Amino acid sequence: MAPADSPSPTAIPLSRRLSGKRVGIVGMGFMGRMHYRCWSALPGAKITAVCESNAKTLASLNDTAGGNVAGAAEHIDLSGLQVFNDLDALISSGAVDALSITLPTFLHADAAVKALHAGLHVLCEKPMALNVADCDRMIAASKQSGKTLQIGHCIRFWPEYCVSRDLVRSGDYGKVIAASLRRYSALPGWSPDSWFADESRSGGQPLDLHIHDTDYIHFLFGMPKSVASVADPTQGYISTQFHYEDGPAVVAESTWRMAPSFAFEMSFNMVLEGATILYDLTRTPNFRVLPASGGSFIPDLPPGDGYSRQVEHFTQVITGESVETIITPEQARETIRLVLAEKEAARDGRPVRL
């Protein structure tokens, strides 16, 4: 038993609790660079190893990062780090205590299961996996090992989306009547072998891009009773109606079909009984609340972005801090099930019940 005057784990600053925690990143593409930036900025954490099997990707770490949002690390210096081209070698080296998995989606499940069974905490990028069975394997490995598995659904941590959730849950503006969410992009062209365009490896646009808004809808409103979707033949565009028996009316659309010169848009409108909440990454100001009584205001936002905030949350969990549960592996599994239902509804031209 600890002495009576010993501080609780949460009373110790995070930087001290993280001291000595060794972090590895597997997959050094765009999202690997994003995780590198977030881990590098977190006091107390130490990146000790990276793993990348593609020599061209490793050689390009001093080039400009790709991606559809800003913030990925540039000019990464690998000196002082252990560099592996094989995940098994990284795991067996004992060089890390926690692992960021930023690999193509079809590799998530096997990599996470290996790392968890080896005693590593795992932060795995979204989507969790290509199918529910692989999600179940990952969940079982986390439970058997007793190690944390967090899925990187960054929108649950994105400041504007977090504040909007808090406003909705406060009840100050009444119930949500309707919500519309959009996510527009050109086809991702920054992967070295175009794996995004291969549905067998990425799950296609619905499972890679659209899933951001589907997961946020799941987070905010729970699982719908059914979904009805329309899409183009390859589902590079999809629009879904999420049915909730007592409301709200919710629709989300997304596409990889925008012209290459199109930058990126993520946006939403939420109509509540007593206010409208607006967010659009492409506008200035990009976030506003319009009370029904008149006027508008810009709410205060927490610092950071969704990527840095999810990494910080992960570190809080693995160091024993008592924090609000934002994402569980089981919730991420259900989001996969929800997106797969959307794909089925679009393919078969009929609503699918959940």
PECORTA-V189395 format. One record per pair of residues at least 24 apart in sequence whose ideal C-beta (glycine too) atoms are under 7 Angstrom apart, sorted by the first residue. I is the first residue (numbers start at 1). GAP is how many residues later the second one is. If there is no record, write none. Layout:
i:gap
I:GAP
I:GAP
This chain:
i:gap
9:310
9:311
9:312
10:311
10:312
14:30
14:301
14:302
14:305
15:28
15:29
16:28
17:302
18:24
18:26
18:27
18:297
18:301
19:25
21:24
21:25
21:76
21:77
22:24
22:26
22:73
22:74
22:75
23:24
23:25
23:73
23:75
23:77
24:24
24:25
24:26
24:27
24:66
24:71
24:72
24:75
25:25
25:75
25:77
26:25
26:61
26:64
26:73
26:75
26:76
26:77
26:85
27:25
27:74
27:75
27:76
28:24
28:29
28:30
28:33
29:28
29:73
29:162
30:35
30:36
30:37
30:42
30:160
31:71
31:94
32:70
33:32
33:39
33:40
33:43
34:37
34:38
34:273
35:65
35:67
35:276
36:37
36:40
37:34
37:35
37:36
38:269
38:270
38:273
39:272
40:33
41:267
42:269
42:270
42:273
45:270
47:34
48:33
48:34
48:47
48:48
49:32
49:33
49:35
49:41
49:46
49:47
50:28
50:31
50:33
51:33
51:34
51:36
51:39
52:33
53:32
53:33
54:138
56:136
57:135
66:124
67:123
68:117
68:196
69:195
71:234
71:236
87:24
87:27
91:24
91:27
96:24
97:24
98:220
101:24
104:91
104:97
104:98
105:24
105:25
105:96
105:97
105:98
105:103
106:24
106:94
106:95
109:25
109:28
109:29
112:26
112:29
112:37
113:24
113:25
113:28
116:25
116:26
116:29
116:31
116:33
117:24
117:28
119:26
119:28
120:27
121:26
121:27
121:197
122:25
122:27
123:27
123:29
123:188
123:191
124:25
124:27
124:28
125:27
126:25
126:26
126:27
126:85
127:76
127:80
127:81
127:84
127:209
128:204
128:205
128:208
129:207
130:73
132:201
132:204
132:205
135:197
135:198
135:201
136:197
138:191
139:190
139:191
139:194
142:187
148:169
148:170
149:180
150:164
150:167
150:177
151:176
151:178
151:181
152:158
153:62
153:174
153:179
154:152
154:153
154:156
155:57
155:60
155:61
155:151
156:59
156:60
156:63
156:170
156:171
157:149
157:152
157:153
157:156
157:169
158:147
158:148
159:142
159:143
160:119
160:127
160:141
161:55
162:140
163:136
163:138
164:106
164:113
164:115
165:55
167:110
167:122
168:52
173:99
173:100
173:101
173:102
174:98
174:99
174:100
175:97
175:98
176:72
176:94
176:96
177:70
177:71
177:94
177:95
177:96
178:70
178:71
178:93
179:69
179:71
179:89
179:91
180:71
180:88
180:89
181:32
181:35
181:36
181:71
181:87
182:71
182:72
182:83
182:85
183:26
183:27
183:29
183:30
183:71
183:83
184:70
184:71
184:74
184:78
184:81
185:24
185:71
185:73
185:79
186:70
186:72
186:73
186:74
186:76
187:69
204:31
205:30
205:31
205:33
205:49
205:50
205:51
206:29
206:32
206:133
206:136
206:137
207:132
209:45
209:47
210:28
210:42
210:44
210:129
211:124
211:128
213:39
213:41
214:38
214:121
214:124
214:125
214:128
215:120
217:25
217:33
217:35
218:116
218:117
218:120
221:27
221:29
223:111
223:115
223:131
224:130
225:128
225:129
226:125
226:126
226:127
226:128
227:114
227:115
227:118
227:124
227:125
228:117
228:123
229:113
229:116
229:117
230:116
231:115
235:108
235:111
238:104
238:108
240:102
